[in-house]
Structures are given as C-alpha cells and as structure tokens.
Amino acid sequence: MVIVMSPGATDEEIDHVVERVTSVGGEAFVSKGVVRTIIGLVGDIESFHHLNLRTLPGVADVHRISDPYKLVSRQHHPERSTVWVGSGDVKVPIGPDTFTFIAGPCAVETPDQTLEAARMAVSAGATVLRGGAYKPRTSPYAFQGLGEEGLRILADVGRRTGLPTVTEVVDPRDVPVVAEHVDMLQIGTRNMANFALLQAVGEAGKPVLLKRGMTATIEEWLMAAEYIAQRGNLDVVLCERGIRTFEPSTRNTLDISAVPVVQATSHLPIIVDPSHAAGRKDLVVPLSRAAIAVGADGVIVDVHPQPETALCDGPQALLGQELRQLAQAVRQLPSLVGREAATAR
C-alpha cells in the first residue's frame, strides 16, 4: 500500500501519518521527490484500512499496489517523473518532455584529459558531464580509477564548464565523499544488486543513475530502484546499458525494448548507454538514434580526446566525425518524437 501526500503536506502531517501506521504494527518508508512525498507501507493491510488514512491531514490519496515495486510503479503515479540534476542556477531535467545528452570520459585520468573531454562534450551539445573516479573492472590488474583525486578533478572541470556531474560509487563507505563532490551518483551494472550500496545512495540526498545489471530482468532492475526509493529518494534515473547474451559481435546486447516496457510500468525516467552496450564506437551513433526513436529520455556516451591511449574503454569513446554525427542526431531527432533538448533551467 502507498500513501500519496499532497504537494503542500507539512513535515508534521507526514510524521503524523507515520505515527498512525506504526501504532498498528506497520512500517512506513517516506520517499520525497521534487513534487510530492510518497509513503510506502509494510504490514497488515486490514489494520491499515481501519486507520482511515485518506482522512488524515495532508493525504492526497491511498493506493493498493499489486506490483512488487510499490514506490516506483506507475500504479500510484500515472504521470512520468522528471529528475533534476545539478544545484543552484544550473539544473538539468531528465524526464518525459526533454532529451538529455550526458557525455564525458569513461575514466578521469588527468585534469587536462578530463577538461578536454568535457569541452568536447559541450561542443557536441551535452548538458551533463560523466566521468569515472572509481572503476570496478573485470580484471584486478586494470586501471581502477583515481579515487578521491578523480572526484576533485571532475568537480573542478564541472565548475569550469558549467556542467552538472555524475560519477559511479562502488562502496557504501565512499557514498558521503562522492556525494560531496558530484551532483548525481551512479550505480554500475556490477552493483545493481548490491543492496547495502543501494540503500546508502538512497539516503545520500542526491539523484541516482541506476544501470541495469548485465543479467537482470526488468523486474529485478525495478526492484533495485525500489531499494533506493524506500530509503527516501525518488530521484532515480534508470539506464539500459545492454545485457549479456550469446551474441559475441558486441560487448553486450542493447535491449531497446526495455525503454517502452519500463515507461509503461514505472514513472522513473530511463536513458540508454550505447557506449557500454556496443563496446564499439562505430555503433554508438546508430544505437543513439534508436534510443531517441524508441522514446528514451536521454543517452550517456563516452568521449575521449585520445581514445587510443585511454586507460579505460578507449575502443568505444567518440572523437571527431562520430562525435559530430552524434551531435547532429541529438540536435535534430528529438523534436521528431515530441522532445526538446534538455538545457539547464
């Protein structure tokens, strides 16, 4: 069961609802979004009915949700959500009315490399900067990222270019320091089912970019988002980045059908990562076009000033002609599906 609070509900009204629920042995999980607050209930449904929850001050509606993911379901939230990334005067929307272009280096290597990549991203029309400071890799001998030094570089480059930033966090212990430096926290595919990490980012007070696990079903993916929402954070953006199949031609198989399936099921925004889906730069532009056509809320891609020397995922990083083609697609195609390019507001 889910309680939807009125947009103007006060903290006292929310606390009163929680107290009423706990008085009959239930649990209440408060999740605050930009527009509304939602309270998810766990416990005996019949005992909740006796509370007459709809009559409590500040309550807009009460829903009984059949989906296993209560807070991220469209059953109680038929309008799709917009998540705002950034702070102060620089906030970029990710949602149903816009198409958001996120770009940057897969890994932060040096200040100069990161700044040059960011300037490439800006020139192509990107409005959010991505860059990895902590890099979970298949091999323990591969470059693992610069850690906190990488966060400082990314934050500085974001300020210099005027772009909000997003980076991956891989350990619950690192969440506070990552949240201190960037505007959005990313959960990578290998950590989609790291429930302690999901709960930690849910409590961090920053928007979260949640990538789909490489073997995860859509329901499992949405249940991972529910872990974040249950800890109080409804500002979650889902990212389809390809799933593992028997096909060896690409690194992963981009499940383009996941976009409309998720949009029919959940109110959360969903973007596509064609770089990690393909693992090949020649496929990034075609897959980005497909993402726009199918109705994705954005794309996130790798760019690098010197892909041949990149410490991480150089073969999929865009440069030159491919980046210009992507910039053209992002500039021209969203309007054909009723979108406008997302800009800071």
C-alpha positions in Angstrom: 0.0 0.0 0.0 1.2 3.5 -0.8 0.1 6.9 0.6 0.5 9.9 -1.7 0.8 13.1 0.2 -0.4 16.4 -1.1 2.3 18.7 -2.7 2.0 21.1 0.3 2.0 18.5 3.0 4.0 19.6 6.1 6.6 17.6 7.9 4.2 17.4 10.9 1.5 15.9 8.7 3.9 13.3 7.3 5.1 12.4 10.8 1.5 12.0 11.9 0.8 9.5 9.1 4.0 7.6 10.0 2.9 7.5 13.7 -0.5 6.2 12.9 0.9 3.4 10.7 3.5 2.3 13.3 0.8 2.4 16.0 -0.8 -0.7 14.5 2.5 -2.5 14.0 3.2 -1.4 10.4 6.3 0.1 8.9 6.3 3.4 6.9 9.0 4.4 4.4 9.0 8.0 3.4 10.3 8.9 -0.1 10.5 12.5 -1.1 10.6 13.6 -4.8 10.8 17.1 -6.3 7.0 17.5 -6.4 5.4 15.0 -4.0 6.1 12.8 -1.0 5.1 9.1 -1.1 4.9 6.8 1.9 5.2 3.1 1.3 3.6 0.8 3.9 4.6 -2.7 5.0 2.3 -4.7 7.3 -1.2 -6.0 7.7 -3.4 -4.3 5.0 -6.6 -4.8 7.0 -5.2 -3.0 10.0 -4.3 0.0 7.8 -7.9 0.2 6.4 -9.1 0.8 10.0 -7.0 3.9 10.2 -9.0 5.8 7.6 -5.8 7.1 6.1 -7.5 9.1 3.4 -9.0 11.4 6.0 -5.7 12.3 7.6 -4.4 15.9 7.1 -2.0 16.2 4.1 -3.0 12.9 2.5 -4.0 13.2 -1.2 -4.7 9.5 -2.0 -4.1 5.9 -0.9 -3.3 3.1 -3.3 -3.1 -0.6 -3.0 -0.3 -1.6 -5.4 -0.1 -5.0 -6.9 3.4 -4.5 -8.4 6.2 -5.8 -6.2 7.9 -2.4 -6.6 5.5 -0.1 -4.8 7.2 3.3 -4.9 8.5 3.3 -8.5 5.3 1.8 -10.0 3.0 3.8 -12.3 0.0 2.4 -10.5 0.1 5.2 -8.0 2.0 7.7 -10.1 0.5 7.7 -13.7 2.4 10.7 -14.8 6.1 10.0 -15.6 8.6 11.8 -13.4 11.3 14.3 -14.1 14.6 14.2 -12.2 16.6 17.4 -11.9 20.4 17.1 -11.8 22.6 20.0 -10.6 22.4 22.7 -8.0 21.8 26.4 -7.7 21.2 28.0 -11.1 22.4 25.0 -13.0 19.8 22.2 -13.0 19.2 19.9 -16.0 16.0 17.9 -16.3 15.8 14.2 -17.2 12.3 13.2 -18.0 9.4 12.8 -20.5 9.4 16.2 -22.0 13.1 16.5 -22.9 16.1 14.5 -24.2 19.2 14.7 -22.1 22.7 14.2 -23.5 25.3 13.1 -21.0 28.9 12.7 -22.1 32.4 12.6 -20.8 35.4 10.3 -20.3 34.7 6.8 -19.0 37.6 7.4 -16.6 39.1 10.5 -15.1 42.8 10.2 -15.9 44.3 13.7 -15.7 43.0 17.3 -15.3 43.9 18.1 -18.9 42.3 15.0 -20.3 39.1 15.5 -18.3 38.8 19.2 -19.3 39.4 18.5 -23.0 36.9 15.7 -22.9 34.4 17.9 -21.2 34.9 20.7 -23.8 34.3 18.1 -26.5 31.1 17.1 -24.7 29.9 20.7 -24.5 30.6 21.3 -28.2 28.5 18.3 -29.1 25.6 19.6 -27.0 26.0 17.6 -23.8 24.5 19.2 -20.7 25.7 16.8 -18.0 29.3 15.6 -17.6 30.1 12.0 -16.8 33.5 10.7 -15.6 34.6 7.8 -13.5 36.8 8.2 -10.4 36.2 4.7 -9.1 36.3 2.0 -11.8 35.2 -1.6 -10.9 36.9 -3.7 -13.6 36.7 -7.3 -14.6 40.5 -7.7 -14.1 42.0 -6.7 -10.8 45.1 -5.5 -12.7 43.2 -3.0 -14.9 43.1 0.7 -14.1 40.8 1.2 -11.1 40.4 4.9 -11.1 42.0 7.8 -9.2 39.5 7.7 -6.3 39.1 10.9 -4.4 41.6 12.8 -6.6 39.5 11.9 -9.6 36.4 13.3 -7.8 38.2 16.6 -7.2 39.2 16.8 -10.9 35.7 16.0 -12.1 34.1 18.6 -9.8 36.6 21.3 -10.9 36.0 20.5 -14.6 32.3 20.6 -14.0 32.5 24.0 -12.4 34.8 25.3 -15.2 32.5 24.1 -18.0 29.2 24.8 -16.2 28.0 21.2 -16.3 26.4 19.1 -13.5 28.4 15.9 -12.9 27.7 12.2 -12.5 30.1 9.5 -11.4 30.0 5.9 -10.1 30.2 4.9 -6.5 31.1 1.3 -5.7 31.4 1.1 -1.9 28.8 2.2 0.7 31.7 3.7 2.7 32.5 6.1 -0.2 29.0 7.5 -0.7 29.4 10.6 1.6 32.6 11.7 -0.1 31.3 11.1 -3.6 28.0 12.9 -2.9 30.1 15.8 -1.6 31.8 16.3 -5.0 29.2 15.4 -7.7 25.6 16.2 -8.5 24.5 12.6 -9.3 25.5 9.2 -8.0 25.8 6.3 -10.5 25.3 2.6 -9.6 27.0 0.5 -12.2 25.9 -2.8 -13.6 28.0 -4.9 -11.3 26.5 -3.3 -8.3 22.8 -3.2 -9.3 22.1 -5.9 -6.7 24.5 -4.5 -4.0 21.6 -3.8 -1.7 23.7 -2.1 1.0 25.0 0.3 -1.6 21.5 1.0 -3.0 20.3 1.8 0.5 23.3 4.1 1.1 22.8 6.1 -2.1 19.0 6.3 -1.2 20.0 8.2 1.9 22.6 10.4 0.3 20.2 13.2 -0.8 21.4 13.2 -4.5 19.8 11.9 -7.7 20.9 8.4 -8.6 21.6 6.9 -12.0 20.9 3.2 -11.8 22.3 0.9 -14.5 20.7 -2.4 -15.3 22.6 -5.5 -14.3 24.1 -7.4 -17.2 21.8 -10.4 -16.5 19.0 -8.7 -14.7 15.3 -8.9 -15.7 13.4 -5.6 -15.9 11.5 -6.6 -12.7 14.8 -7.2 -10.8 16.0 -3.8 -12.1 12.9 -2.0 -10.8 13.2 -3.8 -7.5 16.7 -2.4 -7.2 15.3 1.0 -7.8 12.7 0.3 -5.1 15.6 -0.2 -2.6 16.7 3.4 -3.3 13.2 4.8 -3.2 12.4 3.0 0.0 15.2 4.9 1.7 13.7 8.2 0.9 14.9 9.0 -2.6 12.6 9.1 -5.6 15.0 10.9 -7.8 16.2 7.8 -9.7 17.0 7.6 -13.4 17.2 4.1 -14.9 19.9 3.3 -17.5 19.7 0.5 -20.1 23.3 -0.4 -20.9 22.9 -3.8 -22.7 22.5 -7.3 -21.3 24.7 -10.3 -21.7 23.5 -12.7 -24.4 25.1 -15.4 -26.6 26.0 -12.8 -29.3 29.7 -12.1 -29.5 29.6 -9.3 -32.1 29.1 -6.6 -29.5 30.2 -6.4 -25.9 26.5 -6.6 -24.8 23.1 -6.7 -26.5 21.2 -3.4 -26.2 17.7 -4.2 -25.1 16.0 -1.3 -26.8 12.6 -2.8 -25.9 13.4 -2.2 -22.3 12.7 1.6 -22.8 8.9 1.3 -23.6 8.5 -1.6 -21.2 9.9 0.4 -18.3 7.9 3.5 -19.3 4.7 1.5 -19.3 5.5 0.1 -15.8 7.4 2.7 -13.9 7.2 6.5 -13.6 11.0 6.8 -13.4 13.0 8.3 -16.3 15.1 5.9 -18.4 18.1 6.7 -20.6 20.4 4.5 -22.8 24.1 3.9 -22.7 25.1 2.9 -26.2 28.8 3.0 -25.5 28.8 0.2 -23.0 26.2 -1.8 -24.8 28.2 -1.9 -28.0 31.8 -1.6 -26.9 32.5 -0.2 -30.4 32.5 3.5 -31.4 31.0 2.7 -34.8 27.8 1.5 -33.3 27.3 4.4 -30.8 25.6 6.8 -33.2 23.2 4.2 -34.7 22.2 3.0 -31.3 21.8 6.6 -30.0 19.4 7.2 -32.9 17.5 4.1 -32.0 17.3 5.3 -28.4 15.8 8.6 -29.5 13.3 6.9 -31.8 12.1 4.5 -29.1 11.4 7.3 -26.7 14.4 7.2 -24.3 14.8 10.2 -22.0 18.5 10.6 -22.9 21.8 8.9 -23.7 25.1 8.7 -21.9 28.2 8.2 -24.0 32.0 8.1 -23.7 34.2 10.8 -25.3 37.9 11.0 -25.1 40.5 13.3 -26.7 42.9 10.4 -27.4 40.9 7.1 -27.4 44.0 5.1 -28.4 45.7 5.9 -25.1 42.6 5.8 -22.9 43.1 3.9 -19.7 39.5 2.6 -19.8 37.2 1.6 -22.8 39.1 3.5 -25.5 37.5 1.5 -28.4 34.0 2.9 -27.6 35.0 6.5 -27.0 33.8 9.0 -29.6 36.0 11.6 -31.3 35.9 13.6 -34.5 33.4 12.5 -37.1 31.5 10.1 -34.9 31.0 12.8 -32.2 29.9 15.3 -34.9 27.3 12.8 -36.2 26.1 12.2 -32.6 25.8 15.9 -32.0 23.7 16.2 -35.2 21.4 13.4 -34.1 20.9 14.9 -30.7 20.2 18.3 -32.2 17.7 17.2 -34.9 16.0 13.9 -33.9 14.3 14.5 -30.5 11.9 17.1 -32.0 10.6 14.3 -34.3 9.3 12.4 -31.3 8.0 15.4 -29.4 11.0 16.2 -27.3 13.3 19.2 -26.9 17.0 19.1 -26.0 17.4 19.4 -22.2 19.2 22.5 -21.0 20.0 24.0 -17.6 17.0 25.8 -16.1 
